[in-house]
Amino acid sequence: MWGTSWRQRLRLLPLYVAAWLGERLPAAPRTRPPAAWPEGVTVVIPERDAPAMLSQALASVLDALERIAEPWQVIVAANGAPRSTYTEVAARFPAVEWVHSDAPLGFAGAVERGLVRARHGGVYLLNNDMTVEPGALAALLPWRGERVFAIGSQILQQAADGRREETGFTDWYANREGIHLYHAPVPAADEAVPHLAASGGASLFRTAQLREYLADSRAYDPFYWEDVEWSVRAWRDGCDVLFCPGSRVHHRHRATTARFYDKEALARIVERNRLLFDLRHRASGRDARWLLARVCALPYASQRELAHLRRARGVLGLRRARGGQPSPAPTLPGTLPSSYSYRLRAAQAPRRRVLFVTPFAVFPPRHGGARRVAEWVRGQKDAFAVALVTDEASLYDARSFTDFDGLAAVGIVQRDDAGKPSARDLAARIALHCHDALREAVAGALRELRPDVVVIEHAELAPLVRLRAPGARWILDLHDAYGPGDFANMEDARRFAAELSAYDALTVCSEEDAALVRHPRVVCLPNGAQVRGIDYRPSAGHGIVFVGPFRYEQNRLGIERFLREAWPAVRAAVSDATLTILGGDEALAAVANAPLLARDGVRVLGHRDDVARIVADHALAINPLTGIRGSAIKLVETLAQGRVCVTTAEGARGFRSAPGVLTTAGVARMAEPIVALLRDEPERHRLEAPVMEALDAYGWHHSVARQRELFAELT
């Protein structure tokens, strides 16, 4: 039962009944007849007390309008500030029309005021914190069509963590938290392409149709998710929503809302409206009971706002509008369909079929093992019909989906680690990772895809070979090599050896690991880096960087040992030396209980998408790992950025002869070469400058090619 008290259930009962009935009453689909767009463009800019930003937006949009050969008008819907605020702006831009409200109207309310004055067939909504490039509006007009509702511009905006936060090219997915909207990477296309929703901050809409949708979307006041609803309703009315990469605008993210709402208020409104959208459109596929349980977990203010009878009426009406649908939201965990930002490609002859199976999330790569698999999948999907079955659904997010483009199939599962202690023994880790959901997903992929080659990643998944049936060749990719001494008892070791013998080939990532395993066919596929197209710039300053996600225990142990044994000597010799630790999100959680990580000059960062840039911003890198197998991808990726890496001998496994690698006999001895390099910039530059002929030997393309050869040899 949803709710924690009879008062709460009574207050939200209309909302629940509306959602429940909306699932069961007959659908009320409708199809809008095709119609040409009337000529002309009206630009509407919702504005609240930001005359300086508004001036920049107006200057850019008036320049863009001069480049189109149709009638136009510009309307500023100013609200929440005195009319006198805009005296100078109005004088500077006499062609602009104004509608004004002293009271704040919210986004949809301001747009509604502006639309009253709109005279033309298309309305371009522009946030006041946007500027458009000169050809932005002209690029949109050729894509107006009889069945087109909206055409979105490309939005250029970067987050503080280096990620491209907004693009304007939108898609969605659902997980255990419900529905999520995201901005996907811009497709490499000259033409406009379909996408989920046109942004209300930088898109051209059909004026009459937008007026129709706008009134109902006031349920989302003051802002967020209303523009998603406009587009979803248009898709359901049989219309198209397009994205035009050639129309470009620049955005200062939340430059307006952040001035009037603190972070907590913004987060509350966004979450309330995300749930409201799901209630109105059943976007995640969740039933009324699940959704109301989520509503009951919202802050009290949000519950009160959603309890109004008009919210229930809106939910009932829109839940029945199940006509033409947008592409369904991919659901995690699950077997994914194609969506707007990626297209799965059917496994058809003559391409052979390859199935990769991993115990971790692959995209975006959060650690070296994921990087290795990501390069295999990216490198092979053009030559083969590649399918992926992967664990850790909770780590897949908006950054993941674009890499599914061109795959034959994707299945994502989630193991349940709740209440289970961290497994240190290899046999215990195998039992943890080979769980029922993963086995079932692999069995299903084997039935549906009938692969020619199955690649199992990591020793922890070795028992999956028991699912083997005649036809496919099976390969176990050992990121770390293991032997009998790695098991607590001989029975576990014998079972593991028997499983290895059932594979047609084993692949390892270093010659050192190849010497540790016994099998008739052992192939070394070295780890590598993207070494082509490097933009080298000489290092500067006294910054040191360590790339090592703490989810791999050896990374945490290695950097802690460095902080104890080498860092004091480095700081004593070079007082302004700094150490940046890219330890993933697990490192951020460890900081509070790890005094070593709080030492002077030490900075710890969580997961980043701009690792290469951060490495390039430092003078050199370190790799203080001991007691490891495999090889450290971070080492060769450092070299690819034109930075020296000072490492232990064990940390250099697989790359001891690589240019730019300086090895030491132990962690404590790393201090001496680090200090020398920080003090001697010319020598550091001599060592770090990439020699492309030598570095090319460590490129991923060689390992991808050798893996492809192995597939051919086996089949």
N, C-alpha and C positions, 0 to 999 in steps of 0.2 A: 504494500500500500504506500502511495506517495504521501508526503506530509508528515509532520511530527505532532500535530495537535488538531483537534476538531475545528478550532478557530481558523487555523491556516487553511485547512481543507475546505471549509465553508467559503472563505474569502476567494479562493482560487477555483472553486467548483465550476463557475461559468466557463472559465478558460479550458478546464479539463473536458467538460461536456462538449464544447465546440471542437476541440481537437479529436475527441473520440467519435463524434458524429461525422466529422469531416473525413475520417477514414472509412466510414461505412455507408454513407449516403451515395447515391448514384453520382458519377462524375458529371460535371457540367462543362464539357469542352466547347471551345469556340475557335473558329478560324477567321482571321481578318482578311477581307478581300484585298488583292494586290492593288496598289495605287501609286502613281508617280508622285515624286516630291514637288511641291510648289517651289517656284524659284525664290532665291534669296536666302541670306543668313542673318539671323539676329544673335548677337553675343550677349549673354547675361552673366554678370559677375556679382555673386553675393559678396557683400562687403560689410565688415564690422570694425570700425575705428582703427584702420590701418592705412591712412592716406599715402604714406611713402611707398608701401608695397603696391598699393592700388595704382599709383602713378606708373610704376614700372610695368605692371600688367597691361595697363591701357596703352602705353607707348608701343609695346610689342604687338598687341593685337590690332591696333590701328594700322601699323605698318603691314601686317599680314593681310588685312582686309583690302588694302590698296592694290593687292596683287590678284584679286579675284574680279571677274567681269560680271558680277551680279549685284543687285541692290543689297544693301546691308544696313544694319543699325547696331549700336552698342548701348546696352542698358546696364546701369549700376544699381543694384538693389541694396542701398545702404540702410543699415539698421543698427540699433544699439549704441548710437553716438549722435550728438547734436548735428543739425544740418550745417552749422558753421564750420564743422570739422573739414568740410570738403570745399570750402570757398575757393582756395587756391587751385585745387585739382580741377574743379569745374571750369575755372577761368582758363586753365592751360589746355583743356580738352573740350572745346565748345561743341563738338559734334556728338558728345556723349549725352544720352538721356538719363534722367535720374528718377528713381522712386525712393521714398524715404520713410523710415519709421524710427521714432525715438526709442521704442522698445526693441529688445532683441527678438528676432523672429526664428532663429534656427535656420539650418541649411534649406530644408524643403520649403519653409515659409518664405524665405527670401526669394527662392527660385519662383515660387508661386506668384509673388508680387511682380517680379520681372516679366513673367510670361503674359500677364494681363496686357502689357504694352507691346508684346512681340507681334510684328507684322509679316514675318516671312516664314517660309515653309520649313526651314531648318533652324534649330536653336543650338548654338555652341555654348555649353556651360563651361565657365572658366573660374577656377578659384582665384581669389585675390593674391595668393602667394605663388602664382604660376606666371611664367613668361613664355610666350610662344616664339618659335623660330619663324623667320619671314615667310617661308613656304608652307607653314603648318596647315593653314586653312585650305589653301589651294590643293594640297595633296589629298584632302578628304573628299572633295566634291565629286570626282569621277566615280566614286564607289557608292553613291546614292542609287538605290534601286527600288523596284516596286515592292519588294518584300523585305527591305532593309529598314530596321527601326533606328539603329544607332551605329556610329563609327567612332571608335576610340583612337586617340592620339597616343603616341609613345611618350611615356613620362620618364624623365631622367632625374633620379634622386638616389643618393647613396647614404646608407646607414653609417653610424659611427664605427661599427665593427668591420667596415670595408665591404660589406655586402651591398649589391644593387638592390635596394629595398623596394623601389617602385619601378615598374616598367609600363604599366597600362595594359599589358597582355594578361588577362585574368583567367584563372581556372579554380577548381575547388576539389576538396576531398573530405571524407568523413572518417573519424576514428572514434575511440571510446569517449571522447569529450564532445562529440557532435560534429557539426558542419564547420568547415574552415574555408575561407577565401584566400587566395594568394596571387601574387604577381609572378608570372613565370618569365624566364629569359626570352628575349625578343626573337621570334623566328627569323631565319635567314630567308626572307621572301621580299620580292619587290611589290607584290600585290597585297591587297587587304585579305585577311584570313579570319575565319570565325573564332570567337572566344566567348567566354561565359557572360561577361558584363562590362559595359562601357562605363568608365569612371565619370561620376558627376562633376569632377574637377577639370576635365579636359577632353570633352567628347561632343560630337555633333549628333543631335537627336531630331527625329521627326516631331515637329512642334505640336501638332494636334494630338498625336498619340501620347506624347509626354504629358500634356495637360490632363489627359484621361487617367493616367497612372498616378499622377502626382498627389491628388487629394488623399487617396488611400494610404500613401506612403508617409503621411504625417504621423502615423503611429510610431515612427522611429525618431521623432523629434527628441533632442535638437539636432542630431547628426548621426551618420554612419549606418550603412546597410540599405538605405533607401534606394540608392542607385543600382545595387545588385537586384533588388526587387523589380525595378523597372525592366531590366533586361530579361530576368527570368519570366516575367509576365509576357514580354514580347515573344520570347521563344515559344511559350505555351499558346500564344495567339497565332502561331505559324509564321512569325517573322524571323529575320536574321539579325544578329549583332556581330559587327565586324571590328577588327583591329587593323590600323594602318601604320606600319612601321615608319613610313616616310614622313608622317606628320609628327613633329617633335616639339615637346614642351619641357620646361625645367621647373622643378618644384622644390620649395623650401618646406620640408615635411612638417605638418601640424603647426605652421608658424602662426596661425590665427587661433585655433582652438586651445593651444597650450597657454595662451595669454589669459584665457578666461576660465579654464578648468585645470585643476591640478591633476597629477598623474593618477591618483586614486579615483577621482571622479571620471576621468576619461576611460580608465579601465572598466569601471562599473557600467558606463553607458555602452561601451563596445560589447561587453559580455551580455548585457541585457538584450541588446538588439540582435546579437548573433542567435540567441535562443528564440527571440521573437520571430526572426526570419525562419528558423527551423520549424517553429510551431505553425506558421502561416503556410509554408510550402513543403513541409515534410522532406526537406532536402537531404537529411542524413538517413532517412528510412526508419527512424526510431518511432516507436508508438507513443500514444498520449501519456501512458503511465510513466515511461522513462523520461519524457520531456518535462512533465510536471514535477518529477522528483528533482530534476535539475533546477527548475524555477524555484522550488522550495529551498534550495541551497544558496540562492542569490541573496544579496543584502536586502534588508527589509524594505528600503526605499524602492528597489527594483520590483519586488513582489507587489507592493502597493500600486505601482504604475502599470503593471501587467494585469491587475485584478479588475480594471474598469470593464464594464460591459461592452463598450465599443471595441476593446481589444478582442474579446471573444467573438463578436460579430465578424470582425476582419479575418480571424483565424478560420471560422466556419466557411466563409465565402471563398477564400483563396485555396483552402485545402480541397475544395471540390473542383477547382479549375485544373483538371488533369488532362488537358488536350495534348497538343504537340509539346514535347518536352525537350529541354536542353539535354546534352549528354549527361548521363547520371554521374553523380559524384563517386569516384573510386573510394572504396571502403577498406580501411586498415584495422585489423588484419583481414586478409582475404585474397582472392584471385582478382587481379585488377583488369578492368576493361580499358580500352583506349579513351583518351580524353582530349581536351582542346590543346594542351601543351605538349602532348606526346601521342604517337600513334604506334600501336603494336602492329607487327607485320606478320602475316600468316606464314607458317612453315611450309613452303612449297618446294618441290623439286625444281632445279637440281641441287639447291643448297642443302647441305647436310645439317643435321640438328644436333645442337650441343646444349646440355643442361648443366648449369653451375648451381651448386648448393653451398650456402654459407651459414655459419652459426651466429653471424653478426650483421648489423646494418651496413650496407655497402655505399650508398649514396646519401648525402655527401660523405666521402671517406673521413672518418674520425680518428683513424690510427693506421699504422703501417700495413696491417693485414687487410684492412678494407681498401687501402690504396692499391695493393697488389691485385685484388680481385677486380676492382673498378677498371684497372688498365686492361685486364684480360677481357672483360665484358665489352668495354669500348672498342678494343682492338679487334675483336673477332666478329662483332655483330654484322659487319658488312659482308663478310665471307661466309658466315654460317647463320642458320636460324637459331639464335641464342635465346634460351629461356633461363630465368633466374628464380630460384626458391631461396628465401632468406628469412632469417629470424630477426628479432628486435624491431617489431612493427612500431613500437613507441618512439623509436629514434628516427623514423622516417617522417619528413615534414615537407614544407613547401619547396625546399631546396633539392629534393630528391627526384621529383617526377620527370624532369626534362631528360634525365639519363635513361629513362625507360624507352625513349623514342627509338623505334627500329627493332626492339626486341620482339621475339615471337610470343612470349608469355611471361608474366610476373606473378609469383605467389609469395605472400608475406605472412608470416606467423608471429606469434608472441609467446615465448615461454613464460611460465609463471614462476618467478623467483621469490615470491612473497614468503617470508618466514624461513627461507632456506639459507643456511650458512654458506659463506664463500667456500667453494671447493678448491682445495690446494692439491690434493692427490689427483693424478691424471685419470685414474679409473672413476673417481667421483665426478670429475669434470665431464667425462664421456657420458656418464649416466644423466647428468644435468642437461647437456646439450642435445642428446638424442631423445628428445621428448616426443610424446605421442603426436602432438600437432604437427611437428616437423616431419615425422615419419609419414603421416597421412598426406601431407602436402607433396612430399617427394613421390609417394606411391601414385598420387593422382596425376602428377606431371609425367611420370613414366607411362601411364596409361594413355594420356591425352596426346603427348608430344611424340612418343616412341623415338627417343633420341638415339643417335648413332654413337655419341660420346657423352658420358656423365663425368663431370669433374667435381669431386668432393673436396671442399676446402677445410683444412685443419685436421689434425689427428683426432680431435674431439668428436668428429663425425664419422670416423672410420667404420663403425658398426653398420652404417647405412648400406654397406655393400651387401648385407643380407637381403636387401630388396631386389637384388640383381636378378634379371631374367635374361634368357637367350637373346642375342642380337646386339645389344649395346656394349661398348668398351668402357671400362671404368678406370678412372685415374684419381689417385689421392694426392692432393697438393699439400705437402708438409711444410707449413710456414716455419715450424720448428721440428727438428728430428728428435725422435724418442727411441729409447731402447729399454731392455729389461730392467735396468737400474732405476728407471723413472716410475716404477710401479711398487706399491706397498707389499705385494705378494706375487709369487711366481705364477699362480693361476691366472691373475689378471694379465700378466706379461705374456703368457702362452696364448690367451684368447686374442690379445692385440696382434701378436705375430701371425696368428691364423687369419685374422681379418686383413692384414697387409698382403698376405699371399694371395688373397682372392682378387686383388686389383691387377689389371693388366700392366699398369705402370705407376711408379711413384715419381713425383717431381719435388725438388728441393730448391732452396734459393741460394745455396752456397756450396762450394766444394767441400768445406768443412763438414757440413751436414750430410753430404753425399757419402762421406766416409763412415758415418754413424749408422746407416741403415743397410739392411740386407734384403735384396730383391733382384730378380733377374733383369729388370729394366728400371734403372734409376736415371732420371734426366734432370740436369741442373738448369733451371729457369731463373736466372739472377734477378734480384730486385733492381730497380732502376729509377729513372727520373725522366721528365720531359726536358730534353736537352736542346731541342731545336727552337730557334727564335728567341734566344736569350738576349735581353737588353742589359748588358753588364754596365755597372757604374762602380768606380772604386769605392771601397769602404771608407768610412770616416768615424771619428769619435772613439769612445772606449766602451761601447755596448757589446755584451755577450748574450747569445741567445741559445736556449735549449728547447728543442721540439720533442716532446715525449708525453703523450697522453697517459694519465695516471691509472687508467683502467688496466694497463699492463703494469703489473707490480714492479717489474725491474726498472721501469722509468722512474717511478717514485723513489725506490731504494737508491738508484744511481744518483739522482740529483740531491737527495738528502746527504748521501755520503760526500758528494762534492762540496756541499755547503759546510760540512764539518771539517773536511780534510784539506781542501784547496782554496775555498773562497776567502778565508781570513788572510792567507798569504797574498792573494791577488789584490784585495782591498788595501792591504798594508803597503803594497808597492805602487798601486795605481789608485789613488784615493777617490777618483770620480768614476771608477769602473762600475758598470751596472750589469745586472743579470735579469733577463726576461725569460720566464718559464712559460712555454705554451703547453700547459698540462691538461687541456680539455676541461670539461665541466666538472669532472671528478676532482681536479686540482683545486678549483674554487671552493668546493665543499671541504677540502682538507685543510685549508689555510687556517681556520679558526683554532684548530687543535694541533698545529705544527709550528712551533716557534721558529724553527729553522727557516721556514718559508717567509717569515716576517723580518728577516735580517735587513740591515741597512743596504740599500742599493738593489734589493730584490723585488721584482714585480711578477705577479702570477696572473696569467690570462686564461680564460676558458676557451671553449671551441671557437675557432676563427675561420672565416672563409678566405682571408687574405694573408695566409701564412707566408707565401713567397715574398710579399711586400715587406712584412715584418722582418724576415730574415735579412733581406737586402738593406734594411735600415740599421743593421748592427755591424760591428767590426768583424766579428768572427762567431763561430758556433762551437759547441762542445757536445760530447757524447760520452758521459762518464759511466757507461754500463759495464757490468761484470756478470759472470755466470749466466750468459745468454746462449741461445741457439739461433739459427737462422741468420739474418743480416738486417742491419738498420737502414731502412729506406730514408730516414731523415738525414743520414750522412750524405748520401749521393744527391739528395735534393738540395742540400746546402751547397755542395760543389757546383750544382747547376745554376745556382744564383750568384756564383762568383764569390764565395766566401770560404775561407779556410775552416776546417773542422779539426779541433784538437780532441782526440779520443783515446780511450784505453785500447789496448791491443785486442781485447775481446770485442769491444764495440766496433772495431774495424772489420769484423768478419765479412768476407766477400769483397771488400774494397781496399785492402791493404796497399795495393799498388796504384790506387787512383791518385791523380794529381790533386794537391791541395789537402791531403790527409796527413796529419801529424800524429803519430801514435806514441803513447807513453806506457811505461811498465805498470802503472797503477794510477788510481784516482788522485792521490796526493801529489804525484809527480806532474800532474797536468798544469799546476800553477806556474811552473817555470816557463814553458813555451807560451802560455797565455800572456804572461807579463811581458815577455820579449816581443811578442807580436803587437801588443797594445802600445808599447813604447816605440817600436820601429815601423812606422807607417810605410816607408818605401819597400822594406822587405816583405811586409804583409801584402802589399799590392802586387809584388812580383810573384808571390806564391798563389794568390787568389785568382789572378787573371785567367779566365777560362781558355784552355787550349782546345779548340773545338774538335780537332781531329782525335785527340785523346779522350775527350769527354764523351764523344759520340758512342764510344764502346759501351757506355753505361746507360744508353737510352732504352726506354721501354720497348721501342720498336723491334729491337733484336730479340727480346724474350717473347714478344707476341709472335714473331715470325717462327721462332723455334717451337713454340707451343702448337702453332698451326701445322708445322711439319710433323710433330708427334701425332696429332689427330690423323693426318694422312697415313702415317706409318701403321697406326693401329687399325684403321678401317679399310 
